[in-house]
Amino acid sequence: MAMTDYELPCERDVAQVWERLGAGPADEHELTCPHCAAARESLLALREATSELAAEEDAPSPDLFGRIMSAVRAEVRRGSMVPLPTPEPGFVEVSEQAVAVVLRYAADTVDGVRARRCRVLAVGGGAVEVELTLAVSLRNATGGAALAQVRDRVTAAAAARVGLTLAKLDLLVDDIFEEDAVGEPAE
């Protein structure tokens, strides 16, 4: 185990105390120095706990990932609200998160594109500004045609599915991924 440089008040390095743990009993200094004795005791406890953890053969339950993700999804809080235009007096609002989900889904329908993050900001009058971060397949060499499709589909989804106009749509490509023969991301 590599130790970082940490000098005890007695001017002995913790790494020296660690190295001496396997060398047998403590030397005269470690026996009489309260700092070294405390460090030695803590390091012995750490080594014992680490050994116990390493010896455990219990694997996590197969549904652990699903349970964690369910909890994460349940903890998502509704963000700011976006007012939707209505033909009659009154108001209807939708959360920015709900709008972002619809727009990410629209981007995901373009072959070789995976939506990452989507930020939605209401600017009034049923218009929003959107920043959509994407990952693009390596086979989309320039990405221009795919990004044009993303722009068209996201704009159409905002209008048809949510009833909003895009005042601004920024598309940011922050990753490139490789696909296998059937179009799935390679592992």
MDAnalysis code that builds the backbone (N, CA, C; Angstrom):
import MDAnalysis as mda
import numpy as np

u = mda.Universe.empty(561, n_residues=187, atom_resindex=np.repeat(np.arange(187), 3), trajectory=True)
u.add_TopologyAttr("name", ["N", "CA", "C"] * 187)
u.add_TopologyAttr("resid", np.arange(1, 188))
u.add_TopologyAttr("resname", ["MET", "ALA", "MET", "THR", "ASP", "TYR", "GLU", "LEU", "PRO", "CYS", "GLU", "ARG", "ASP", "VAL", "ALA", "GLN", "VAL", "TRP", "GLU", "ARG", "LEU", "GLY", "ALA", "GLY", "PRO", "ALA", "ASP", "GLU", "HIS", "GLU", "LEU", "THR", "CYS", "PRO", "HIS", "CYS", "ALA", "ALA", "ALA", "ARG", "GLU", "SER", "LEU", "LEU", "ALA", "LEU", "ARG", "GLU", "ALA", "THR", "SER", "GLU", "LEU", "ALA", "ALA", "GLU", "GLU", "ASP", "ALA", "PRO", "SER", "PRO", "ASP", "LEU", "PHE", "GLY", "ARG", "ILE", "MET", "SER", "ALA", "VAL", "ARG", "ALA", "GLU", "VAL", "ARG", "ARG", "GLY", "SER", "MET", "VAL", "PRO", "LEU", "PRO", "THR", "PRO", "GLU", "PRO", "GLY", "PHE", "VAL", "GLU", "VAL", "SER", "GLU", "GLN", "ALA", "VAL", "ALA", "VAL", "VAL", "LEU", "ARG", "TYR", "ALA", "ALA", "ASP", "THR", "VAL", "ASP", "GLY", "VAL", "ARG", "ALA", "ARG", "ARG", "CYS", "ARG", "VAL", "LEU", "ALA", "VAL", "GLY", "GLY", "GLY", "ALA", "VAL", "GLU", "VAL", "GLU", "LEU", "THR", "LEU", "ALA", "VAL", "SER", "LEU", "ARG", "ASN", "ALA", "THR", "GLY", "GLY", "ALA", "ALA", "LEU", "ALA", "GLN", "VAL", "ARG", "ASP", "ARG", "VAL", "THR", "ALA", "ALA", "ALA", "ALA", "ALA", "ARG", "VAL", "GLY", "LEU", "THR", "LEU", "ALA", "LYS", "LEU", "ASP", "LEU", "LEU", "VAL", "ASP", "ASP", "ILE", "PHE", "GLU", "GLU", "ASP", "ALA", "VAL", "GLY", "GLU", "PRO", "ALA", "GLU"])
u.atoms.positions = np.array([
    [0.855, -1.181, 0.000],
    [0.000, 0.000, 0.000],
    [0.889, 1.228, 0.000],
    [0.664, 2.114, -0.937],
    [1.458, 3.334, -1.018],
    [0.878, 4.376, -0.070],
    [1.728, 4.972, 0.684],
    [1.303, 6.008, 1.622],
    [1.816, 7.341, 1.110],
    [1.034, 8.371, 1.303],
    [1.511, 9.698, 0.952],
    [2.398, 10.201, 2.080],
    [3.218, 11.181, 1.795],
    [4.086, 11.740, 2.819],
    [3.241, 12.425, 3.880],
    [3.337, 11.917, 5.076],
    [2.644, 12.534, 6.192],
    [3.548, 12.346, 7.401],
    [4.070, 13.448, 7.854],
    [5.006, 13.394, 8.963],
    [4.256, 13.552, 10.270],
    [4.554, 12.676, 11.217],
    [3.969, 12.748, 12.552],
    [4.660, 13.864, 13.328],
    [4.064, 14.331, 14.430],
    [4.709, 15.383, 15.231],
    [6.100, 15.001, 15.735],
    [6.383, 13.701, 15.818],
    [7.696, 13.257, 16.276],
    [8.715, 13.236, 15.138],
    [8.321, 13.706, 13.947],
    [9.146, 13.798, 12.752],
    [9.400, 12.456, 12.070],
    [8.667, 11.426, 12.453],
    [8.745, 10.150, 11.750],
    [7.600, 10.118, 10.745],
    [7.850, 9.597, 9.563],
    [6.854, 9.533, 8.504],
    [5.922, 8.349, 8.732],
    [4.635, 8.512, 8.422],
    [3.664, 7.429, 8.583],
    [4.053, 6.242, 7.706],
    [4.655, 6.504, 6.551],
    [5.081, 5.418, 5.667],
    [6.098, 4.517, 6.366],
    [6.957, 5.090, 7.192],
    [7.929, 4.291, 7.949],
    [7.211, 3.375, 8.939],
    [6.206, 3.917, 9.603],
    [5.437, 3.110, 10.560],
    [4.730, 1.982, 9.817],
    [4.153, 2.289, 8.646],
    [3.456, 1.276, 7.848],
    [4.408, 0.155, 7.430],
    [5.599, 0.530, 6.950],
    [6.581, -0.464, 6.508],
    [7.022, -1.369, 7.654],
    [7.089, -0.820, 8.853],
    [7.547, -1.601, 9.999],
    [6.461, -2.545, 10.527],
    [5.211, -2.369, 10.094],
    [4.148, -3.257, 10.574],
    [4.452, -4.716, 10.237],
    [4.968, -4.953, 9.054],
    [5.275, -6.314, 8.639],
    [6.651, -6.775, 9.071],
    [7.443, -5.884, 9.649],
    [8.820, -6.212, 10.023],
    [8.935, -6.791, 11.427],
    [7.828, -7.012, 12.081],
    [7.896, -7.573, 13.435],
    [7.438, -6.559, 14.464],
    [7.907, -6.715, 15.708],
    [7.448, -5.824, 16.770],
    [7.959, -4.399, 16.554],
    [7.291, -3.466, 17.219],
    [7.660, -2.061, 17.105],
    [9.071, -1.847, 17.642],
    [9.756, -0.863, 17.070],
    [11.092, -0.541, 17.580],
    [10.964, 0.299, 18.850],
    [12.067, 0.646, 19.459],
    [12.074, 1.373, 20.731],
    [11.334, 2.698, 20.620],
    [11.581, 3.418, 19.537],
    [10.916, 4.717, 19.349],
    [9.400, 4.538, 19.287],
    [8.926, 3.575, 18.491],
    [7.489, 3.373, 18.336],
    [6.836, 2.934, 19.640],
    [7.573, 2.233, 20.479],
    [7.027, 1.789, 21.761],
    [6.864, 2.949, 22.734],
    [7.733, 3.939, 22.668],
    [7.702, 5.031, 23.636],
    [7.021, 6.284, 23.095],
    [6.912, 6.418, 21.787],
    [6.333, 7.625, 21.180],
    [4.818, 7.473, 21.068],
    [4.054, 8.380, 21.695],
    [2.591, 8.262, 21.618],
    [2.064, 8.469, 20.193],
    [2.742, 9.280, 19.395],
    [2.286, 9.536, 18.025],
    [2.455, 8.294, 17.155],
    [3.622, 7.673, 17.257],
    [3.874, 6.459, 16.478],
    [2.992, 5.309, 16.954],
    [2.796, 5.214, 18.276],
    [1.945, 4.145, 18.817],
    [0.518, 4.303, 18.298],
    [0.014, 5.544, 18.276],
    [-1.349, 5.781, 17.783],
    [-1.444, 5.479, 16.281],
    [-0.424, 5.913, 15.530],
    [-0.415, 5.638, 14.092],
    [-0.356, 4.142, 13.840],
    [0.500, 3.444, 14.589],
    [0.640, 2.003, 14.428],
    [-0.682, 1.293, 14.732],
    [-1.342, 1.699, 15.796],
    [-2.619, 1.088, 16.180],
    [-3.671, 1.332, 15.093],
    [-3.732, 2.555, 14.570],
    [-4.696, 2.879, 13.506],
    [-4.400, 2.095, 12.233],
    [-3.116, 1.988, 11.894],
    [-2.748, 1.261, 10.676],
    [-3.034, -0.232, 10.812],
    [-2.831, -0.790, 12.004],
    [-3.168, -2.202, 12.239],
    [-4.671, -2.421, 12.078],
    [-5.471, -1.507, 12.618],
    [-6.930, -1.618, 12.483],
    [-7.345, -1.499, 11.014],
    [-6.702, -0.594, 10.301],
    [-6.982, -0.432, 8.879],
    [-6.619, -1.687, 8.098],
    [-5.460, -2.250, 8.400],
    [-5.027, -3.456, 7.698],
    [-5.973, -4.620, 7.982],
    [-6.427, -4.748, 9.225],
    [-7.352, -5.827, 9.580],
    [-8.703, -5.650, 8.872],
    [-9.227, -4.424, 8.881],
    [-10.512, -4.166, 8.222],
    [-10.402, -4.405, 6.715],
    [-9.307, -3.991, 6.117],
    [-9.102, -4.195, 4.689],
    [-9.020, -5.681, 4.363],
    [-8.329, -6.425, 5.203],
    [-8.221, -7.869, 4.991],
    [-9.581, -8.541, 5.070],
    [-10.397, -8.123, 6.041],
    [-11.737, -8.696, 6.176],
    [-12.588, -8.386, 4.942],
    [-12.522, -7.152, 4.456],
    [-13.297, -6.791, 3.271],
    [-12.828, -7.556, 2.040],
    [-11.523, -7.718, 1.920],
    [-10.982, -8.442, 0.765],
    [-11.359, -9.918, 0.812],
    [-11.509, -10.471, 2.006],
    [-11.823, -11.882, 2.150],
    [-13.307, -12.183, 1.924],
    [-14.164, -11.168, 1.998],
    [-15.598, -11.391, 1.799],
    [-15.858, -11.860, 0.383],
    [-16.706, -12.865, 0.258],
    [-17.026, -13.404, -1.054],
    [-18.430, -13.038, -1.493],
    [-19.123, -12.254, -0.695],
    [-20.486, -11.871, -1.044],
    [-20.478, -10.918, -2.225],
    [-21.177, -11.298, -3.265],
    [-21.324, -10.432, -4.432],
    [-22.577, -9.588, -4.236],
    [-22.638, -8.410, -4.817],
    [-23.856, -7.611, -4.706],
    [-25.019, -8.342, -5.367],
    [-26.214, -8.092, -4.860],
    [-27.373, -8.770, -5.418],
    [-27.548, -8.354, -6.879],
    [-28.067, -9.254, -7.716],
    [-28.186, -8.974, -9.148],
    [-29.070, -7.764, -9.456],
    [-30.012, -7.464, -8.588],
    [-30.905, -6.342, -8.874],
    [-30.442, -5.038, -8.218],
    [-29.215, -5.010, -7.696],
    [-28.717, -3.819, -7.019],
    [-28.715, -2.604, -7.940],
    [-28.219, -2.762, -9.150],
    [-28.168, -1.641, -10.086],
    [-29.578, -1.093, -10.335],
    [-30.529, -1.977, -10.578],
    [-31.905, -1.548, -10.826],
    [-32.506, -0.814, -9.634],
    [-32.216, -1.304, -8.432],
    [-32.734, -0.644, -7.228],
    [-32.113, 0.736, -7.053],
    [-30.824, 0.843, -7.317],
    [-30.158, 2.143, -7.189],
    [-30.740, 3.124, -8.197],
    [-30.883, 2.680, -9.447],
    [-31.406, 3.578, -10.473],
    [-32.861, 3.965, -10.187],
    [-33.649, 3.061, -9.637],
    [-35.028, 3.405, -9.270],
    [-35.044, 4.488, -8.203],
    [-34.141, 4.363, -7.243],
    [-34.056, 5.381, -6.193],
    [-33.605, 6.715, -6.754],
    [-32.651, 6.672, -7.667],
    [-32.163, 7.917, -8.281],
    [-33.290, 8.581, -9.059],
    [-34.007, 7.804, -9.832],
    [-35.103, 8.377, -10.615],
    [-36.196, 8.938, -9.710],
    [-36.458, 8.264, -8.591],
    [-37.486, 8.732, -7.666],
    [-37.079, 10.025, -6.977],
    [-35.779, 10.258, -6.860],
    [-35.289, 11.446, -6.181],
    [-35.224, 12.675, -7.067],
    [-35.467, 12.509, -8.362],
    [-35.389, 13.661, -9.260],
    [-36.476, 14.653, -8.855],
    [-36.073, 15.860, -8.669],
    [-37.007, 16.911, -8.287],
    [-37.450, 17.678, -9.532],
    [-38.701, 18.079, -9.511],
    [-39.199, 18.861, -10.627],
    [-38.499, 20.214, -10.606],
    [-38.017, 20.617, -11.752],
    [-37.296, 21.878, -11.854],
    [-38.238, 23.044, -12.089],
    [-37.723, 24.069, -12.694],
    [-38.507, 25.256, -12.989],
    [-39.605, 24.916, -13.991],
    [-40.608, 25.740, -13.985],
    [-41.745, 25.506, -14.854],
    [-41.676, 26.421, -16.080],
    [-42.188, 25.903, -17.193],
    [-42.247, 26.645, -18.453],
    [-43.725, 26.888, -18.754],
    [-44.127, 28.152, -18.896],
    [-45.532, 28.415, -19.242],
    [-45.789, 28.072, -20.714],
    [-46.887, 27.388, -20.957],
    [-47.271, 27.031, -22.318],
    [-48.301, 28.032, -22.832],
    [-48.230, 28.354, -24.111],
    [-49.242, 29.279, -24.668],
    [-50.611, 28.591, -24.708],
    [-51.629, 29.323, -24.345],
    [-52.995, 28.783, -24.367],
    [-53.892, 29.735, -25.157],
    [-54.876, 29.178, -25.885],
    [-55.762, 30.032, -26.685],
    [-56.759, 30.816, -25.816],
    [-57.021, 30.342, -24.636],
    [-57.998, 30.990, -23.761],
    [-57.289, 31.546, -22.533],
    [-57.940, 32.444, -21.828],
    [-57.322, 32.959, -20.600],
    [-57.045, 31.820, -19.611],
    [-56.014, 31.990, -18.850],
    [-55.577, 30.967, -17.916],
    [-54.150, 30.583, -18.254],
    [-53.639, 29.591, -17.582],
    [-52.270, 29.193, -17.877],
    [-52.091, 27.695, -17.668],
    [-51.128, 27.175, -18.403],
    [-50.702, 25.785, -18.281],
    [-49.189, 25.831, -18.200],
    [-48.635, 25.052, -17.279],
    [-47.185, 24.999, -17.134],
    [-46.716, 23.561, -17.240],
    [-45.497, 23.403, -17.693],
    [-44.862, 22.095, -17.778],
    [-43.450, 22.268, -17.224],
    [-42.916, 21.250, -16.589],
    [-41.582, 21.381, -16.017],
    [-40.524, 21.377, -17.116],
    [-39.430, 22.086, -16.855],
    [-38.306, 22.095, -17.794],
    [-37.801, 20.675, -18.020],
    [-37.850, 19.845, -16.973],
    [-37.388, 18.453, -17.101],
    [-38.247, 17.686, -18.090],
    [-39.563, 17.889, -18.038],
    [-40.451, 17.182, -18.967],
    [-40.159, 17.604, -20.411],
    [-39.944, 18.892, -20.625],
    [-39.608, 19.381, -21.960],
    [-38.277, 18.764, -22.401],
    [-37.307, 18.733, -21.501],
    [-35.987, 18.172, -21.825],
    [-36.093, 16.709, -22.222],
    [-36.950, 15.945, -21.558],
    [-37.121, 14.524, -21.892],
    [-37.652, 14.380, -23.313],
    [-38.642, 15.165, -23.668],
    [-39.223, 15.099, -25.017],
    [-38.166, 15.457, -26.065],
    [-37.367, 16.484, -25.792],
    [-36.366, 16.923, -26.763],
    [-35.216, 15.927, -26.874],
    [-34.803, 15.335, -25.755],
    [-33.749, 14.305, -25.819],
    [-34.237, 13.101, -26.604],
    [-35.488, 12.714, -26.390],
    [-36.048, 11.584, -27.128],
    [-36.055, 11.871, -28.629],
    [-36.420, 13.087, -29.004],
    [-36.434, 13.454, -30.423],
    [-35.026, 13.360, -31.009],
    [-34.027, 13.802, -30.268],
    [-32.641, 13.720, -30.748],
    [-32.201, 12.266, -30.872],
    [-32.624, 11.427, -29.944],
    [-32.241, 10.011, -29.970],
    [-32.818, 9.265, -31.165],
    [-33.843, 9.803, -31.804],
    [-34.422, 9.113, -32.961],
    [-33.544, 9.240, -34.203],
    [-32.559, 10.118, -34.167],
    [-31.638, 10.261, -35.299],
    [-30.591, 9.159, -35.200],
    [-30.415, 8.418, -36.298],
    [-29.472, 7.306, -36.329],
    [-28.049, 7.798, -36.048],
    [-27.379, 7.151, -35.117],
    [-25.993, 7.487, -34.806],
    [-25.825, 8.665, -33.870],
    [-26.900, 9.066, -33.185],
    [-26.835, 10.188, -32.249],
    [-27.461, 9.745, -30.923],
    [-26.828, 10.119, -29.824],
    [-27.351, 9.846, -28.484],
    [-27.381, 11.162, -27.723],
    [-28.553, 11.545, -27.247],
    [-28.672, 12.778, -26.464],
    [-28.074, 12.543, -25.084],
    [-27.399, 13.532, -24.570],
    [-26.804, 13.472, -23.236],
    [-27.581, 14.388, -22.292],
    [-27.186, 15.629, -22.214],
    [-27.831, 16.592, -21.323],
    [-28.683, 17.550, -22.144],
    [-29.723, 18.055, -21.506],
    [-30.575, 19.036, -22.168],
    [-30.970, 20.083, -21.132],
    [-30.618, 21.316, -21.422],
    [-30.995, 22.426, -20.546],
    [-32.044, 23.252, -21.268],
    [-33.111, 23.559, -20.560],
    [-34.218, 24.312, -21.127],
    [-34.407, 25.572, -20.292],
    [-34.538, 26.701, -20.970],
    [-34.741, 27.972, -20.282],
    [-35.898, 28.702, -20.956],
    [-36.952, 28.980, -20.176],
    [-38.101, 29.711, -20.715],
    [-37.711, 31.171, -20.915],
    [-38.042, 31.708, -22.096],
    [-37.736, 33.111, -22.383],
    [-39.010, 33.931, -22.603],
    [-40.160, 33.311, -22.411],
    [-41.425, 34.033, -22.513],
    [-42.113, 33.847, -23.849],
    [-43.430, 34.046, -23.840],
    [-44.219, 33.947, -25.065],
    [-44.255, 32.558, -25.661],
    [-44.118, 31.536, -24.845],
    [-44.135, 30.170, -25.361],
    [-42.855, 29.782, -26.065],
    [-41.777, 30.528, -25.811],
    [-40.496, 30.220, -26.440],
    [-39.493, 29.776, -25.374],
    [-38.562, 28.917, -25.789],
    [-37.510, 28.437, -24.888],
    [-36.176, 28.472, -25.615],
    [-35.134, 28.576, -24.825],
    [-33.781, 28.402, -25.330],
    [-33.312, 27.046, -24.842],
    [-32.687, 26.279, -25.726],
    [-32.293, 24.913, -25.411],
    [-30.815, 24.716, -25.721],
    [-30.135, 24.065, -24.799],
    [-28.758, 23.616, -25.035],
    [-28.778, 22.106, -24.900],
    [-28.490, 21.407, -26.001],
    [-28.575, 19.955, -26.049],
    [-27.179, 19.388, -26.325],
    [-26.695, 18.569, -25.404],
    [-25.381, 17.953, -25.545],
    [-25.563, 16.558, -26.105],
    [-24.739, 16.210, -27.107],
    [-24.903, 14.956, -27.840],
    [-23.614, 14.145, -27.887],
    [-23.782, 12.852, -28.100],
    [-22.687, 11.960, -28.485],
    [-23.032, 11.482, -29.886],
    [-22.043, 11.486, -30.770],
    [-22.266, 11.145, -32.176],
    [-21.439, 9.919, -32.521],
    [-22.024, 9.031, -33.325],
    [-21.329, 7.826, -33.756],
    [-20.115, 8.176, -34.591],
    [-19.089, 7.367, -34.463],
    [-17.859, 7.550, -35.222],
    [-18.117, 7.466, -36.728],
    [-19.118, 6.700, -37.136],
    [-19.411, 6.551, -38.563],
    [-20.017, 7.815, -39.153],
    [-20.498, 8.752, -38.324],
    [-20.929, 10.077, -38.796],
    [-19.684, 10.941, -38.876],
    [-18.915, 10.753, -39.945],
    [-17.599, 11.388, -40.067],
    [-17.649, 12.892, -39.828],
    [-18.532, 13.590, -40.493],
    [-18.601, 15.037, -40.296],
    [-19.675, 15.392, -39.291],
    [-20.694, 14.581, -39.201],
    [-21.768, 14.847, -38.253],
    [-22.742, 15.907, -38.724],
    [-22.431, 16.622, -39.801],
    [-23.277, 17.720, -40.253],
    [-24.681, 17.302, -40.608],
    [-24.815, 16.233, -41.378],
    [-26.148, 15.777, -41.780],
    [-26.940, 15.294, -40.568],
    [-26.276, 14.564, -39.689],
    [-26.957, 14.066, -38.493],
    [-27.391, 15.222, -37.595],
    [-26.542, 16.229, -37.449],
    [-26.895, 17.371, -36.604],
    [-28.046, 18.174, -37.214],
    [-28.096, 18.250, -38.539],
    [-29.218, 18.934, -39.193],
    [-30.522, 18.190, -38.911],
    [-30.461, 16.850, -38.938],
    [-31.644, 16.048, -38.609],
    [-32.048, 16.250, -37.154],
    [-31.064, 16.287, -36.261],
    [-31.367, 16.519, -34.842],
    [-32.072, 17.867, -34.694],
    [-31.535, 18.895, -35.336],
    [-32.132, 20.232, -35.243],
    [-33.586, 20.200, -35.727],
    [-33.842, 19.544, -36.874],
    [-35.202, 19.474, -37.416],
    [-36.140, 18.726, -36.473],
    [-35.691, 17.577, -35.976],
    [-36.570, 16.745, -35.131],
    [-36.827, 17.381, -33.771],
    [-35.829, 18.000, -33.190],
    [-36.012, 18.654, -31.888],
    [-36.948, 19.857, -32.036],
    [-36.770, 20.629, -33.100],
    [-37.637, 21.785, -33.349],
    [-39.081, 21.329, -33.554],
    [-39.261, 20.264, -34.332],
    [-40.604, 19.737, -34.581],
    [-41.227, 19.182, -33.301],
    [-40.452, 18.476, -32.501],
    [-40.978, 17.905, -31.251],
    [-41.376, 19.001, -30.274],
    [-40.586, 20.070, -30.204],
    [-40.929, 21.171, -29.298],
    [-42.282, 21.758, -29.673],
    [-42.510, 21.940, -30.973],
    [-43.777, 22.529, -31.429],
    [-44.930, 21.535, -31.328],
    [-44.747, 20.323, -31.878],
    [-45.859, 19.365, -31.978],
    [-46.164, 18.654, -30.663],
    [-45.154, 18.299, -29.929],
    [-45.370, 17.504, -28.710],
    [-45.592, 18.355, -27.470],
    [-44.960, 19.537, -27.424],
    [-45.045, 20.351, -26.215],
    [-45.796, 21.654, -26.449],
    [-45.747, 22.189, -27.668],
    [-46.413, 23.451, -27.950],
    [-45.516, 24.654, -27.723],
    [-44.212, 24.456, -27.812],
    [-43.256, 25.537, -27.593],
    [-42.502, 25.861, -28.872],
    [-42.024, 27.065, -28.953],
    [-41.172, 27.508, -30.049],
    [-39.753, 27.598, -29.528],
    [-38.794, 27.156, -30.344],
    [-37.394, 27.271, -29.950],
    [-36.864, 28.634, -30.382],
    [-36.555, 29.476, -29.406],
    [-35.947, 30.769, -29.704],
    [-34.474, 30.574, -30.042],
    [-33.889, 29.521, -29.462],
    [-32.472, 29.241, -29.686],
    [-32.255, 27.758, -29.402],
    [-31.482, 27.097, -30.258],
    [-31.130, 25.695, -30.057],
    [-29.635, 25.538, -30.291],
    [-28.912, 25.297, -29.221],
    [-27.475, 25.041, -29.308],
    [-27.250, 23.541, -29.217],
    [-26.579, 22.988, -30.219],
    [-26.216, 21.577, -30.227],
    [-24.721, 21.474, -29.952],
    [-24.362, 20.764, -28.901],
    [-22.963, 20.599, -28.519],
    [-22.601, 19.120, -28.584],
    [-21.622, 18.765, -29.381],
    [-21.152, 17.383, -29.458],
    [-20.000, 17.258, -28.473],
    [-20.190, 16.458, -27.430],
    [-19.131, 16.321, -26.425],
    [-18.530, 14.928, -26.363],
    [-18.994, 14.021, -27.237],
    [-18.427, 12.676, -27.226],
    [-18.676, 12.023, -28.578],
    [-17.810, 11.082, -28.903],
    [-17.951, 10.261, -30.102],
    [-17.897, 8.818, -29.636],
    [-18.799, 7.992, -30.152],
    [-18.799, 6.592, -29.750],
    [-18.711, 5.699, -30.980],
    [-18.271, 4.463, -30.745],
    [-18.134, 3.482, -31.804],
    [-19.296, 2.509, -31.697],
    [-19.877, 2.141, -32.830],
    [-21.005, 1.208, -32.838],
    [-20.566, -0.129, -33.400],
    [-21.234, -1.204, -32.927],
    [-20.947, -2.511, -33.512],
    [-21.780, -2.661, -34.801],
    [-21.819, -3.832, -35.375],
    [-22.449, -4.059, -36.681],
    [-23.954, -3.803, -36.668],
    [-24.631, -3.950, -35.529],
    [-26.083, -3.762, -35.481],
    [-26.475, -2.369, -34.985],
    [-25.510, -1.463, -34.887],
    [-25.828, -0.089, -34.522],
    [-25.879, 0.188, -33.032],
    [-25.503, -0.781, -32.226],
    [-25.475, -0.575, -30.781],
    [-24.094, -0.091, -30.370],
    [-24.001, 0.754, -29.309],
    [-22.675, 1.194, -28.848],
    [-21.809, -0.014, -28.504],
    [-20.577, 0.000, -28.986],
    [-19.643, -1.095, -28.707],
    [-19.175, -1.022, -27.259],
    [-18.898, -2.188, -26.696],
    [-18.447, -2.210, -25.304],
    [-16.974, -2.418, -25.217],
])
